[in-house]
Structures are given as structure tokens and as C-alpha cells.
């Protein structure tokens, strides 16, 4: 007697992806490609920052950056449409990193004095250690008054810096159990002005610029956030 064994339905057949599965796989590939492209732009930005910081906006071209890095002019042009695209990406990349430096102060300071001293010291430290990087930012911001293509990126960077300052001031006020008496934009203008003024003094060879910045910041905070 012969026994017939039926194969399970679909046995031996290769599963065919559904339309939704195909779209999902395509989306994953697309996201990976976007992520890799973005990572590569960040790598190139890191390599280009020093040249940009040293030469400034007006004297820098993609070719000039290529000559001062391990990357060819063709590679830079593939990842960045032009000099404006490269410079704005570089500055945004750098400033995004800068902003996170101050989050530690906000998270760890337990007294108003500790926060005030830490904020002033860190501002002075970054000015001393990376003056050309900050100079590049002010160069870009000044150029945005003439180059419309810079304005959206400059506004976004300005907003992130303003938010960073406001987190510091808000935490200082919280530690004092009071409210700040100045708005966020005005607060940013005050501290940004102090930083830019001190940076110019430092670049001009003034050895007291760092102390001036740190002390000025520490004097200013109690004025904008009065002690109860």
C-alpha cells in the first residue's frame, strides 16, 4: 500500500516579499545611505574647520581646503554644493558640539556661586583654546548681512546658542528661587556681546581678556537675575 505524504502549502517555494516589505526594505537602505552621507559630511567638516578658521570666509575656497587636507577637491565638491554649503555645515557642526559643553554645568551645579563660576570659567577656557573657531563664527554671522544664503543657518545657530545661554540663566534663577528679569534674546545679546568683545581683545594680544570675560560674566548674572 502506497502512502501519500502531502507537502505543506507553500513548501519548497521561496517567500515573495509583499509590497509593504519591499517599501520597508527600500526605506532602510535609503536611511542608511542618508546616514552615511551625513557622517561623511561631518568628517569632511572636521578636516576643513582648521583651514577655514585660519583663513576666514573671504580667503577660503573648496580648492584651498582640499590643498590643506587629505581630501581631493572632487570629493569636497561631491559632498558640498559650494563654499557656502561647506562653511555653514562646518560652523553648525562645531557650534553644536560647543553648546553641549555647558550642559554639564547646568546638570551638576548645586549653588548659584558654583554655576556662576563654572560658566565664566568655561567661556574663558573655550575662548583661549579655540579663538579662530569662534572668529569664524563671527565672520559667518557678519557675512550673513550680505549673503542671503547664510541667513537661515546663522539664525539656527544663533537660536541654539541663545537656548544654551537661557538654560544657564534659568538654572541660576532656579537655584536662587527667583525669576530672571531679562528676556532670553536680551540675555543672549548681553553674553554674546561680552564674549565677542573679549575675543577681539584676546586676538589683539590682551593677556587679561580671559579674566575679563570670566569676571564680567560672574558680575552680570546677579544683575539680570537679582538676589531676593
N, C-alpha and C positions, 0 to 999 in steps of 0.2 A: 504494500500500500504506500502510495506516494503522498508525503505531507507537504503542503504548500505553505511557505512562510511569506507572509505579506510584509513588504518593506514599509516602514513608517512613511507617512505622507511627506514628501519633500526630501527623503533620504537620498544622499548622493548628489544632491543639487547644491550648487553654490548660492548662498543667500544674496539676493539682489538688494542693494540699498534703496530705501524709499526716497522719495523726493525731499522730504524733510531732513533725512540723514545726510543726503548729498549737500543740501544747503548748509547744514551744521558743520560738516567737514570743510566745506569751502570757506566758511566764516572763520574757522580755526586757523586754516592756512593763511588767510588774509590777515588775521590779527597777528600771527607770528611774523609775517612779513613786515607789517607796520611797526611792530615792536623792535625788530632787528634794524629797521631803517632809522627809527628814533634813537636806538642805542648807538648806532654808528654816527649819527649827527652829534650826539653828546661827546663821543670820543674825539671827533674832529674839533669840536668846540674847545675841549680841554687843551688840545695841541695848539690851537690857534690863539688862545687867550693871551699868552705871554707876548707874542708878536703884536697883537692888537693893542695891548696895554702899553707897550713900549713906544709904538709909533703913532697911536691915535687913529681916529677915523679918517682924516683927510689924507694921510700919507700911507694908508694901507689898502692893498688890493688883494684879490684872491691869489694872484701870481706871487705877490710879495710874501704872503703867508705860506704858500707852497714851498718857496725857496728857503724858508726858515723852519720847516717841519719835514717829517718823513713822508708826507703825503704829496702826491702829484697835483698839479693844477687841475687835471681832468677829474680826479677823484673828488676834489673840493667842489668843482662845478657840477658834478653829478648829484651831490647831496645838498647843495645850496644853490638857489637860482642866481644869486648875485651877492655882492658885498653886503648889501643891506640885510639880506636874509641871514648871512653868516654872523654879522656883528650883533644883530638883535638876539639871535639864538645864543650866542656866546654870553652876552650880558645877562640874559634871563637865566641861563644855566648857572652862572656864577652867583647872581643875587639870590636865587632860590636856595642855594647852599648857605649863603650868608645868613639869611633870615632864620634858619633853624638853629644857628649858634646861640641865639638869645632865648630859645625856648627852655633851655636848661635852667637859666636864671629864674624864669617865671615859675618853673616847677619846684625848685629847691629852696628859694629864698623864704625864710621864716620871719624876717623882720623888715621893716621899711629901710633901715640903715643897710642891711645886708643886700637888699635889692638895689638900692641906690648906688652903693659902692661897686657892686658887681657889674651893673650896667655901664657905669662910667669907665671902669677898667677895661671892659671888653670892647667898647667903642674905641678907646685909645689904642688898644692892642691891635685890632684889625686895621686901623689907620696906619700904624707903624709897619706892620708886617706886609700889607698889600696896598700900598698907596697908588701904584699905577693902575691896579684893577678898579679902584674907586674913581680914579681920574677918568678912566674910560667910560664909566657910567655917566659922569657929569658931562663928558664930551658928547655922548649919545643923546642925553637929555637936551643939551643945548642945540644939537643938530636937528632935533625934532621940531624946533620952532621954524625951521626952513624946509625940512624933508618930511612931507606928509606921511610917507611910507613908514616912518619911525613911530608915529604918534600912538598907534594902538598898542604896540609893545611897550613903549615908555609908560603909557598910562597903566598898563597891567603891572609893570614892575613897581611903579610908584604906589599903586594900591597895596601890593604885598608888603612893601616897606612901611607904609602907613599903618597897616594892620599889626605889623610886628611892634612898632612903637606903642600902639594903643594897648597891646597885650601887656607890655611892661608897665605902662601908666595905670591901667586898670588893676593890675595886681598890686601895685604900690598903694593905690587908693583903698583896695580891699584890705590890705594889711593895716591901714590906718583907720579902717571902718568909716570912710568918708567917700564923697564923690568928687571926681575931677571937675575943675571949674572951667576947663577949656575943651573945645570940641576936638575930635580926632584929627581932622585936617589941619587945624591950627597947631595941635601938638606936634604933628609930623613936621610942619613948616619950621617950628622952633628948633627941634633937634636936628633936622636935616641942615638947617642953616648953620648951626654950631659945628656940625661935622664938616661941612664944606669949607667953612672959614678956617677951621683947624687944619684941614688937609692942605689948603693953599699955603698956610704958614709952614707946615711941615715940608712941603715940596720946595719951599723957598729957603730951607735950611734952618728954620727956627727950632732949636733944641727943646724949647719949652712947650711946643704945640700939643704934645700928648697930655702933659699935666694940665694944660689949659683946658683941653677938651673934657677930661675926666672931672676936673673940679667944676667946670661950668655946668655939666650935666647934673652933678650932685647938688649944685646950688639952685638949678632951675626946677627940679622935681618938686621941692617943697613950695615953690611959688605957684605952680599950676595945680598942685594938689595940697592945699593948705592943711596944716596940722590942726585938729579940732581943739 
